[in-house]
Amino acid sequence: MKLKKNIKINIYEVIADYKVKTENSPFIAILQFAEENGGKVDSYTLQSGLLAPLSEKACGNLLKRLAKMGYFEKIKTIGKIDLSSLNMGTRRTQTVIQPTSKDFYRLTELGYESAQKNEFYEQRNGLLKLYVAEGFNFIEQKIVKIKEYNYDPDKHKLPNNMVSNLEKLQDSQNIIKLKNDSFILDKFEPKCKILDNETEQLTLNANKDNSIIKILDFEDIENYTKQDIVELLLKNKYKNNYLPDYQILKVDFDENNLQFQRNIEIDKPQINTTIFNSITIPNIKVSPKIYNDAELWHSALLKQQINKYFLSDKEFVEFSNKIADKFELYASQLQNITTRDEFANKLNDKTDFYKKAKLETINYLSY
């Protein structure tokens, strides 16, 4: 089941400090080491517990670099530090008391997430083209595509003041996840270039387990199953006439449509506050709204499906009850609702002559 909606996309060029996810970065080991040790580390513990070939000063420089990139925040600790309480993973330092002042570094939210997900983001600076979805709240992420360009400071002078909706997208803790890359936008320069806008189609493809949302390079999974969306759309349109426990839609009796499964058209399918393009939901079970409609519906089906001669009253009642079983909400009430003679007396229209004859055959055979 697929829902579609056209979305306005504004396109901008910005010069930015940003990060891009890289594979197999050696910095991941430092972040994971810090996480294993309570989220806090200094140059001494890093050198002695993980990076012994490097000098302590080099380890300190690595921590400063990672802090500048947003993975750590620096906290100053003064006094003696008991290192025996720190878990060094597979190695433990032999020095218990370190009588010195140290700059300790504590993992930020980004640092914890990178350690846990085994992901690292490389720092870059350059020209980006951003595709930003406007006036659309169904997905939280507004940037649905990013292009990196070779950046020449002498050639790229952007003419417009930074617009407010772009300023809000600067967030060193927010990861923008796209189909092929993930970005973090740390800081924009104060000028931008406003390019064109275009209309792109967002699709929500629902299956039995979840829904996959796509627009340009953005792709995400929502917890809505196909049945969740069917129920939501039918309840939005038909209110209490849709019974989710039975997965049945109650409808008025229509002698021209006696089907128990129908294709239901939804003009403005809505999820939360988002209205999608019209859609037809196939194979929805339907039922009469009230018992009186059920009687009329049952009678119309009896008349429609009489295509043989009935040679006993019992045979007709079995035929009638078999049709009654199709009425999930009223099956028991429609059992034994009419006899062969009673129903034959209802067939008084000229077009009913042959159907009535099939019901009355047994009467002639008894003479």
C-alpha angles and dihedrals in degrees: 000000000000130000120193136196134174112234129196112235122196116202124212138174117219137170107229149170102233145153131232126200113252131192125243097359115179089221089073089074091058092050092048091047090054092047091052089053098055096279094290132100142158134201093266097052091042092052096044098039103039118358103042095153089061125073121251089246091055089051089051090052090052090053091049090050093050091047090053088053092053101254096109137026119212121240122179119227120189124196138027117340122207104218096180089081092060117092107226095191109234093354132056128196117240093216112090103180122041107190100201143089115261140187105233122199123214124200116252123216088268090050093052092047092049092049094048096044095039090236130136130189120214117220117242141165124207152093118317132186109213125199107203125190110225130208094001123120103173092095120040095214110082099185108079100170137021128190123193119214135191104265124220111177091203094055103036111071109154115213108206133071112250110273118232097242089057094047089059091059093065105102123143091199098049119092116209105208118201133172097268105014143024122219139190116203108210105171140349127211111246095256130066138177118236109214130177131309126228141182118246130181121243116202130197109197111192124198134170093280107035145324128269116212119201136179123154106314095342118102128166141163122236125194093237111117122204091258091049091057094044090053093045094051094045093047091048091054104032102027111194093000088080113075109198093188089062096026086229131137116212113222139175119265113266117182089203094058117042097159119131092206120051143170107247120206118213111197097194110017107197132196113184102319096332120105116202131196117285116281140187116225110207131218102011115169113238134194137183113272096227138018094254089058089048090056092050091046092049091049092049091051092048091053093044095050101044100116103141141052116266112218097184141027090239091056091054094047090052089051092049094047092049089059090045089058089066090067099083095187097040105028097117093046092052095051113116089356095147141016128226093256093045093053093044089056089057092059101084101134118107090238089058095063097106094042091050090049090056090054094047098046091100090057092059093046091056094063 
